[in-house]
């Protein structure tokens, strides 16, 4: 198994969830700094997709100052050295103060598109660098709410009824689309940009007159549009799963909100943020569900985790109807904000233990990848003369 010394924690990125990624990144850095066997390297990707590497970026205090963007302007960005990056990532900074940084293990802390959706994971794969979390395919499906719901249907897992469209369809005939939504779904409905998290761009619509505006908001953030039926008497239920070869579920978290929408403000701002483990009055752990329902939701979460090919950690959200006892699989988060450490803490897993396991799982996966054969001997090129190809 590869010996890990230099861990690069990657955070930021070109995503509406940029600020949440900074918080997750700083949490991971603070935990790793207490592990003397590792050298922790903060790697910040700004909104212009430039890499910055500096020890001062490993402090939440740096990003809490109003002028941190101005400070960054006086720092030199790093470029990825494509020639030198083999089984590691090599970043170089040119100029009078030239410098090189080598990273042999990646701990991603990205949220949203161009980071949590498999894009960066593909880069890590190209250079054969081990990394924490889900791979390209699992990340891509999990971060696409449309594909997630289609995936659920394939597994015969209950999910709410839905319809979806792309931007070109909307622009071609939005009147037709609005009418289709009106007649095919039971109201209220939720309108979502399918590639974002943190409830950004999501609108609960109870009146048809508000539907067009909600669709426009979603398409402002995305090139696709998802509309799904709401659930009556709603309880929002969350289950996190960790591991690789023998994944384990957490306790269930219960969240109930008067507007039926777990908003960005509820998650990160109000009373300290429920997604950050605060807002104790708005979340209940363990959820007030009967033992049978709890077990079914946990088993469903593990089933999806394995079927999707998740590695390390993921979070699964469910919509539960308190009147009927029905539950519906909702969204998957392949890299939960702050690793959902508050839920794991309640489940008896300390943050340090969680981080160590995530690193171990990533190394096991990398070892399996390294033992796979990636070449195939073929005589096809020797037969080119017999092929009827146009010659120039």
C-alpha positions in Angstrom: 0.0 0.0 0.0 1.3 3.4 -0.9 3.0 5.4 1.9 1.2 8.7 2.3 3.0 11.7 3.6 1.9 14.9 1.7 -1.9 15.3 1.7 -3.3 18.1 -0.4 -6.7 19.4 0.9 -8.4 20.9 -2.2 -11.2 23.4 -1.6 -13.0 26.4 -3.1 -13.7 26.1 -6.8 -16.0 27.7 -9.4 -19.3 26.8 -7.8 -22.1 28.6 -6.0 -21.1 26.4 -3.0 -17.6 27.9 -2.9 -17.9 29.3 0.6 -19.3 26.0 2.0 -16.3 24.2 0.4 -13.9 26.6 2.3 -15.6 25.6 5.6 -15.3 21.9 4.9 -11.7 22.3 3.7 -10.7 24.1 6.9 -12.3 21.4 9.1 -10.4 18.7 7.3 -7.1 20.7 7.5 -7.6 21.3 11.2 -8.1 17.6 11.8 -5.1 16.5 9.7 -2.8 19.0 11.4 -3.2 17.0 14.6 -1.9 13.9 12.9 2.0 14.3 12.9 2.5 11.6 10.3 1.1 13.8 7.6 2.3 17.0 5.9 -0.9 19.0 5.2 -0.9 21.2 2.1 -3.9 23.6 1.6 -4.8 23.9 -2.1 -7.3 26.7 -2.7 -9.0 26.9 -6.1 -10.4 30.4 -6.6 -13.5 31.3 -8.6 -11.3 32.0 -11.7 -10.0 28.4 -11.4 -6.5 29.4 -10.2 -4.6 27.3 -7.7 -3.1 28.9 -4.6 -0.9 27.0 -2.2 0.2 28.6 1.1 0.2 27.6 4.8 -1.9 30.7 5.6 -4.7 29.2 3.5 -5.0 26.5 6.1 -6.8 28.8 8.5 -10.4 29.8 8.6 -9.4 33.1 10.0 -7.8 34.0 6.7 -11.0 33.5 4.8 -13.1 35.3 7.5 -11.4 38.6 6.8 -13.2 41.0 4.5 -10.1 41.6 2.3 -8.9 38.1 1.7 -9.5 38.4 -2.0 -7.2 41.4 -2.1 -4.5 39.5 -0.3 -4.8 36.7 -2.8 -4.2 39.2 -5.6 -0.7 39.7 -4.2 0.0 36.0 -4.1 1.3 34.0 -7.1 -0.9 31.2 -8.4 0.5 27.8 -9.0 0.3 25.8 -12.3 0.0 22.0 -12.5 3.2 20.6 -14.0 1.8 18.1 -16.5 5.2 16.6 -17.3 6.3 16.0 -13.8 3.0 14.7 -12.4 3.2 11.0 -12.3 1.7 9.1 -9.4 1.6 12.5 -7.7 0.6 16.1 -8.4 3.4 18.6 -9.0 2.5 22.3 -8.8 5.0 25.0 -9.6 5.1 28.7 -9.1 7.1 30.7 -11.5 8.8 34.1 -11.0 11.4 35.4 -8.6 10.1 33.3 -5.8 9.7 30.1 -7.8 8.6 27.1 -5.8 7.4 23.5 -6.3 4.8 21.6 -4.3 4.4 17.8 -4.6 1.2 16.1 -3.4 1.0 12.4 -3.3 -2.6 12.1 -1.8 -5.7 14.3 -2.3 -8.4 15.0 0.2 -11.1 16.8 -1.8 -13.4 19.3 0.0 -15.2 20.6 -3.1 -19.0 21.0 -3.1 -21.1 21.4 -6.3 -20.1 21.5 -9.9 -16.5 21.3 -11.2 -15.3 19.6 -8.0 -17.8 17.3 -6.4 -19.3 16.1 -9.7 -16.4 13.9 -10.8 -14.5 16.6 -12.7 -11.6 16.9 -10.4 -11.7 13.2 -9.6 -11.0 12.6 -13.3 -7.9 14.8 -13.1 -6.7 12.8 -10.1 -7.3 9.5 -12.0 -5.3 10.7 -15.0 -2.2 11.2 -12.8 -2.9 8.0 -10.8 -3.1 9.9 -7.5 -5.1 8.4 -4.6 -8.0 10.5 -3.3 -10.7 10.4 -0.7 -14.3 9.8 -1.7 -16.4 8.7 -4.6 -15.0 8.2 -8.1 -15.9 9.9 -11.3 -19.0 7.8 -12.1 -20.5 7.8 -8.6 -19.8 11.5 -8.1 -21.3 12.4 -11.5 -24.6 10.5 -11.0 -25.0 11.6 -7.4 -24.5 15.2 -8.3 -27.1 15.1 -11.0 -30.5 15.0 -9.3 -32.2 13.7 -12.5 -29.8 10.8 -13.0 -30.1 10.0 -9.3 -33.9 9.7 -9.6 -33.6 7.5 -12.7 -31.0 5.4 -10.8 -33.5 5.0 -8.0 -36.2 3.8 -10.4 -33.8 1.2 -11.8 -33.3 -0.2 -8.2 -37.0 -0.1 -7.5 -36.4 2.4 -4.7 -39.4 4.7 -4.1 -38.8 8.3 -5.2 -41.3 11.1 -5.8 -42.8 11.6 -9.3 -40.8 14.0 -11.4 -40.3 15.6 -14.9 -37.2 17.3 -16.3 -36.3 19.5 -19.2 -33.2 21.2 -20.6 -32.7 24.9 -21.3 -33.2 24.6 -25.1 -36.6 22.9 -24.6 -37.6 25.7 -22.2 -36.6 28.4 -24.6 -38.4 26.6 -27.5 -41.8 26.3 -25.8 -42.0 27.1 -22.1 -45.8 27.5 -22.3 -46.1 23.8 -23.2 -43.7 22.8 -20.4 -45.5 24.8 -17.8 -48.8 23.1 -18.8 -47.2 19.7 -18.7 -45.9 20.4 -15.2 -49.3 21.6 -14.1 -51.2 18.6 -15.4 -48.7 15.8 -14.7 -47.7 16.4 -11.1 -49.6 16.8 -7.8 -49.0 20.2 -6.2 -47.1 21.7 -4.4 -44.0 21.0 -6.5 -40.3 21.7 -6.0 -38.3 23.2 -8.9 -34.6 22.5 -8.8 -31.3 23.0 -10.7 -30.2 19.4 -10.8 -26.5 19.9 -10.5 -26.3 22.0 -7.4 -26.4 21.3 -3.7 -27.1 23.3 -0.5 -30.6 24.0 -1.7 -29.3 26.8 -3.9 -31.9 27.7 -6.6 -34.6 25.5 -5.2 -38.2 26.8 -5.0 -41.3 25.4 -3.5 -44.2 26.3 -5.7 -47.8 26.0 -4.5 -49.4 28.4 -7.1 -49.2 28.0 -10.9 -48.6 31.7 -11.3 -45.2 31.3 -9.5 -44.1 28.4 -11.6 -42.5 30.2 -14.5 -40.3 32.4 -12.2 -39.2 29.3 -10.2 -38.1 27.6 -13.5 -36.2 30.7 -14.6 -34.4 30.8 -11.2 -33.3 27.1 -11.6 -32.2 27.7 -15.2 -30.2 30.7 -14.0 -27.9 28.2 -12.2 -28.1 25.2 -14.5 -28.8 24.1 -18.1 -31.4 21.6 -16.9 -34.5 21.8 -14.8 -36.0 19.2 -12.4 -39.6 19.5 -11.1 -40.8 16.9 -8.5 -43.9 16.4 -6.4 -43.8 17.5 -2.8 -44.5 15.2 0.2 -47.3 15.9 2.7 -46.6 16.0 6.4 -42.9 16.2 5.7 -40.0 15.0 7.8 -36.6 15.4 6.2 -34.5 12.3 7.1 -30.8 11.9 6.5 -28.5 8.9 6.7 -24.8 9.1 6.1 -22.8 6.0 5.1 -19.0 5.4 5.5 -16.6 2.7 4.5 -15.8 0.8 1.3 -15.8 -3.0 1.5 -18.2 -3.1 4.5 -20.0 0.2 4.5 -21.8 1.2 7.7 -24.8 3.6 8.1 -25.0 6.4 10.7 -27.9 7.1 13.0 -30.7 8.9 11.2 -31.1 12.7 11.4 -34.6 14.3 11.5 -35.2 17.8 10.2 -38.6 19.5 10.1 -39.2 22.9 8.7 -42.4 24.9 8.5 -42.1 25.8 4.9 -41.4 22.2 3.8 -38.0 23.3 2.4 -34.6 22.7 4.0 -33.2 26.0 2.7 -29.7 27.3 2.4 -30.4 29.6 5.4 -31.6 26.7 7.5 -28.6 24.6 6.5 -25.8 27.2 7.1 -27.0 30.4 8.7 -30.1 30.2 10.9 -29.1 29.3 14.5 -25.6 28.3 13.4 -26.7 26.1 10.6 -28.2 22.6 10.8 -25.8 21.2 8.2 -22.9 22.4 10.3 -24.2 20.4 13.3 -25.7 23.5 15.0 -29.4 24.6 15.2 -30.2 21.9 17.8 -33.8 22.9 17.9 -34.3 22.1 14.2 -32.6 18.7 14.1 -33.2 15.5 16.1 -30.6 12.7 16.3 -31.7 9.9 16.3 -34.8 10.6 14.3 -38.1 9.9 15.9 -38.9 6.9 13.7 -39.9 3.4 14.7 -37.2 0.7 14.6 -38.5 -1.0 11.4 -38.6 2.3 9.4 -35.2 3.3 10.7 -33.7 0.0 9.7 -35.2 0.1 6.2 -33.9 3.6 5.5 -30.4 2.6 6.7 -30.5 -0.5 4.6 -31.7 1.4 1.6 -28.8 3.9 2.1 -26.2 1.2 2.2 -27.8 -0.5 -0.9 -27.5 2.7 -2.9 -24.0 3.4 -1.6 -22.9 0.0 -2.9 -24.8 -0.1 -6.1 -23.5 3.4 -7.1 -20.0 2.4 -6.3 -19.5 5.0 -3.6 -16.2 5.0 -1.6 -15.4 6.5 1.8 -18.4 8.6 2.5 -21.8 9.8 1.2 -25.0 11.2 2.5 -28.5 10.1 1.6 -31.6 12.3 2.0 -35.1 10.9 2.3 -38.6 12.5 2.4 -40.8 10.9 5.0 -44.6 11.3 5.2 -45.4 11.3 8.9 -49.1 10.6 8.3 -48.7 7.6 5.9 -45.3 6.3 7.0 -44.1 6.3 3.4 -40.5 7.3 2.6 -39.0 8.5 -0.6 -35.3 8.5 -1.6 -34.5 12.1 -2.5 -30.9 13.3 -3.0 -27.4 11.9 -2.7 -24.4 14.0 -1.6 -21.1 12.3 -2.5 -19.1 14.7 -0.3 -21.3 15.9 2.6 -20.6 19.4 4.0 -18.1 19.3 6.9 -18.2 15.5 6.3 -21.4 15.5 8.3 -19.2 15.0 11.3 -21.9 16.0 13.7 -24.0 13.1 12.7 -21.1 10.7 12.9 -20.2 12.1 16.3 -23.7 11.3 17.5 -23.3 7.8 15.9 -20.1 7.2 18.0 -17.5 8.0 15.4 -15.1 10.9 16.3 -14.0 13.2 13.4 -10.3 12.0 13.7 -11.4 8.3 13.3 -13.6 9.3 10.4 -10.8 11.1 8.6 -8.4 8.2 9.2 -10.9 5.7 7.8 -11.5 7.9 4.7 -7.7 7.9 4.0 -7.5 4.1 4.5 -10.4 3.5 2.2 -8.9 5.6 -0.5 -5.6 3.7 -0.3 -7.3 0.4 -0.5 -9.2 1.5 -3.7 -5.9 2.8 -5.1 -4.2 -0.5 -4.4 -7.0 -2.3 -6.2 -6.7 0.1 -9.2 -2.9 -0.4 -9.3 -3.3 -4.2 -9.5 -5.7 -4.0 -12.5 -4.4 -4.5 -16.0 -4.7 -1.4 -18.1 -3.1 -2.7 -21.4 -4.0 -5.2 -24.0 -1.7 -6.6 -26.7 -3.2 -6.3 -30.1 -2.2 -6.9 -33.7 -4.8 -4.5 -35.1 -2.2 -1.9 -36.1 -0.3 -4.5 -38.1 -3.4 -5.1 -40.2 -3.9 -1.5 -41.2 -2.9 -2.1 -44.8 -5.9 -4.4 -45.2 -8.3 -1.7 -44.0 -10.1 0.4 -46.6 -9.1 3.7 -45.2 -8.8 6.9 -47.2 -5.2 7.7 -47.7 -3.9 11.2 -48.2 
